């Protein structure tokens, strides 16, 4: 946009036109009222002296009343200055409005260019809008990225619900089939009955896990987590979790190895933090090699506590690490329902850690995956 300069010539012309306009107006009034204005001016600025000679003759002498002239000139000067100020204000106001209008039009044009062709708009943007343009481009890119992530999340959720709805049919059909068989053929051998009952129980447990995944999806979208903070011993909580996971670890021949201090006092929500480490241990168990250890460590670092969960398993590709904490994201692309859940565990873990003013991250290389959680010892 071109710089708007104040038009000095226009101001001069306006003042000149104003002065001549006033003179013309006075002339018209004088003509209209048969010389009244001229008479008034004459009486105001011209004085008359009457003189008498010794012989008794008289004559008249006219003179200009300087004091009246001075006051008239002062009045004209004040009038002229006031006129200049008013004119200056009006012209400046008009120029400002024109500049604002031009700025609005230019900004609107710039926004349209950014919306349609952001790359080209950056190159064509005037220098004075460079910073604003850069911010707008960054904001546009961020909004597009967020929109894409939401679309991907929605698609993953829809796919997951479709898969879960389909997966519910298979174990349910098996349960109904085996229970019907047990009812119809009561004379089955005991060993065969026990086998069918065990299969029906396994399928029922599978149904329970699938239903819990549905509940997780619903709760995560409709429930806003609120922390109930209190002081507790984090080491005691971790030991409890290790004991709870013992049966699950035994199924794969894995074990949890603890490297934690005797006591780790911390402020936080124990139930929510328990869910964080439950999800991390469950994830580690699901993707660990059979008969491999899972290492759970904790250490104090000043006013923070650093915790890690490390397992041995297939290396996670670097490009997938960026998405591992997103909702409904599952590492298991083949949708093996025995490994992984609704893809909410790590997303929920990240939300809980963030609510505690901490952070969570993951690294994976050489068949070792490490989740790291850093929490402040005190909240607030």
N, C-alpha and C positions, 0 to 999 in steps of 0.2 A: 504494500500500500504506500502511496506517495505521501510525503510529509505535508501537512496542511499549514501554509504560512498565512500570517495576518496581512490582509490587503490594505496597506497604508494608503495607496492611491484611492481606493474605494472610500475610505474614511474621509479623505480630503474632499472628494467629490460630494459626499453626502453633506458635509459641513457647508461647503460652498452653496450647494443647492438649498440648504436650509436658510442661509443668510439671505440669498436672493429671493427666496420664497417669502421671507418675512418682509423684505422691502416691497415686494410686489403686493403683498397683502395690505401693507400700510397705504400704498398708492391707491389701491382699489377702494379702501375705506374712505380715503380723502375725496376721491371722485364721487363716490356714492353719497357722501354726506356734504357735498358742496364746499369742500375746502375746510371743513371743521378740523381735521387732523393737522393740516398745515398751520391753521390759525393757532391751534393749541401748542404746536411746537414753537411757533414764532413767539407767542406770549411767554413760553417757558424759558427760552434761551436769549431773547432780545429785550434789553431794557431801553427806556426812553427818558431822555432829559429835556426839559423845557428851559430855554434861555430867553431873557428879555434885555433889549438894548436900552441905552439912555433916552433914546427917542421914543421908547414905548413899543418898539417892534419886538416880535417873538419869533423864535425858530426852534426847531426840534433836532436833537442829536441822539442817534441810536448807537447802542453798544452791546456787545455780547457779554452775557453773564457767565463768567468763567467757572464759578462754583457750580452752577447748574450743569455746565458742560462736563466738568470733572465727574459729577455724580452720574451723569448719563453714560459717560464712557465706562465708568466702573460697573454700572448696571449691565451694559453691553458685554463687558469682559466676563462678568459672572455668568451672564446668560450663555455666552459662547463656551465657557468652560463646562457649564452644566450640560449644554448640548453635546459637547465632545464626549463627556463621561457617559451620557445616555446612549449616544451613538456607538461609542466603543463597547458598551455592555451589550447592546442589541446585536451588533455585528459579531462580537465574540460568542454570544449565546447561539447565534445562527450557525457560526462555523463549528461550534462544539456539537450541535445537533447533527450537522452534516457529517462530522467526523465519526460520531457514534453510529449513525446510520450506515456509513461506509464500513465501519468496523464490524457491525452486525452482519452485513451482507458478505463481507470478506470471510468472517468466521463461519457463517453458514455454508459458503462455498467450500471452505477448507474441510468442514466436517463431512460434507457430501463426498468430497474427493477421498477423504480418509476411509469412509464407509465403503466406497466402491473399489478404490485402488489404493490401499494404504502404502504400498511400496513406491508408487509413482508420486503420491501426494507428498511424501517426505522430500523427494528431490525437487519438487516444484514449490515447496513452501518458502515464503519470504523469510529472510534471516531473522526478523524480529519475532517470528512465530516458531522458530526452530525448537525452542525448549518445550513450548506448549504442544507442538506437533509430536515431539518425541514421547511426551507423557501420554498423549492421546493414543498413539500407536501402541505403546506398552499396555495401556488400559484395554484397548480393543483386542490385542493379542491375549491378554489375561482372561477377558470375558469369553473369547472364542475357545480358549483352552478349558475354562471351567464348563462351558456348554458341552464341549466334546466329552469331558470326563463324566458329566452328569448323564449324557446319553449312553456312554459305555456302561456306567454303573446301572442305569435302568435296564439296559439290554441284558447285562449279566444277571440281574435280579429276576427278570422275566424268564430267562433260560433256566435259572436255578429252580424257580418255582415249577416250571414245566417238567424238569427232570425229577424233582422230588415227588410231584403228583404222580408221575409215571412209576417211580420207584416204590411208592406206597402200595401199588397193586400187587407187585411180585411177592413180597413177604406175607401180605394179607392173604393172598390166594393159597400160599403154602400152609399157613396156619390153619385156614379153614379146611384145606384138603386133608392134612394129617389128623386133625381133631375129628373130622367126619369119619375117617378111616378107623380111628380108635373106637368111635361110637358104633359103627356098623359091624365091626369084626371084634367083638369083645374077647374072643378066644385066641387072639394073637399071642405068640410066645412073649414071655416077660422081657427078654432081651430086646426083641423088636419093638415092644411097646416103649421101653425106656429110650430107645433110639429115636422113635417118632416124637416122643415127648420132648426130648432134648432139642430136636430140630425145630419143633413148634416154639419152644422157649427162646431159642436163638433168633428165630424170625420175629417173635414178639418184641424182643429187645431191640432188634433192628427197626421195627416200627416205632418204638418209643423214641429212638434217636432221631428218626426222620421227623416225627411230630415236634420234638424239641427244636429242631432246626427251623421249622415253620414258626414256632413261637419266638425264636430268636430274631427272625426277620421282622416280625410284627412289632416286638418290643423295641428293637433298635430304631425303627422309624417313628414310633409313637411316643417313646419314653425319653424324657430328658434326664440324664443322670445328675444327681445331686449328691455331693459328698457329705458324709457324716464323720467329721474329723475327730480323732481322739489319739492319745498317746498309747503305743503298744510296742511289743518286742517283735521286730521283723524276723529275727532268727528263729524264734519259736514258731511263727507262722510258716516259714519255709520248711522246717522239719515236719510239721503236721502234713503239709502238702506232699512231701516225699513219701510219707507213710501211706497216704491215701492213694497214691499212684503205684504203690508196690504191686497190686494184682495186675494192673494194666501192663506194667513193665515186664512182669513175669511171662505174660503171654508171648512177647517177642524176644524173651531172653535178655532184655535190656536191664540196666540198673541205673539208679540216680546216685551220683557221687556228690556229696556236699562238701564245699570248702567255704565255710561261713564262720564268723566269730561266734563266741558263746552268747553274746548279746548284741543286738542292734536296735537301740531305742529310736523311734521315729514317730512323727505326727502324720496322720493320714486316715483314710477310710480302710480299715482292715478287710472288710468284705469285698470292696472293690479291688483292692490290691491283690487279694487272694485270687480273684477272677483273672487278673492279669497273668499271674504265674501259672494258674491252671491252664489257661489258653496256651501259654508258651510251652509248658511241659507236654500238653496234649499234642501240640504241633510237632514238638521234637520226637515224641513217641511214634507219631504217624509216619514221619519221614526218615526215621533212623534205620540204619542197617540192622538186621537181626543180630542179637548177642553183642551189641555195642554199648558203651557207657554213655550216659547223658550227664554232663558236668554242670552243676549249679553252684556259682560262686557269688560271694558278696564281700564288699570291703568298704571301709569308710575312707572318704577323700575330703577332708576338711568339713564343710557344712553340707556335704552331699554323700549319698551312698550309691555305689556302682554295683549293679548286679548283672550277671551274664548267665545265659542258658546256651550250652554248646552241645551239639550232637554231630555224629558222623553219619553222613548220608550223601545222596547225590547232590553235586554242586548246583546251586541255583544260578541260572544265567544272570549276568549283570543287568541286562535290560529288563528282567523281571523283578529285580530287587526294588525298583522305583515304584512298582505297583502292589507290592506284597501287603501293604497296610491299607489298601483300598477296600471299600465294602464289596462283598460278594466276589472277591477275587480268590481263585483257587489255583494252587500250583498244579493240581492233578488235572491235566487237560483231558485225560481219557475218562474223567468222571467216575473213577473207581470209588464207589460209595463206602469202601472200607477205610479209605484214607482221606482226611480232610472233612470238613463239615459244610456249613452254609457259606463259608468264606467271610464270616463276621468276627471270628475270634481275635484275629490280629487287629482288625479295625477297632473293635471294642477296647482291646488292650491299649492301643494308641490314645483313644479318647480319655480313658481313665488316667493314664500317665500324664497327659496334657493337663487334665483338671487338677492334678497334683503339682503343677508347675515343673514337671520333669520332661524328659525326652526319651524316646526309644528309637533304636536303629538296628540294622542287621548287616552282616557281612557274610560272604560265602565264597570259599576258595579251597581247593585241594580236598574236596569232600568233607569239609568242616564248615558248619553253619553256626554262627554266633549271634544271638540276640542280646543286645545291651540295653539295660534300663538304668537311667540316672535319675534319682529322686532327691529332693532337698530333705534334710532332716526335720525341718520345721516348716509349717505352712503359715502364710500370711506375711 
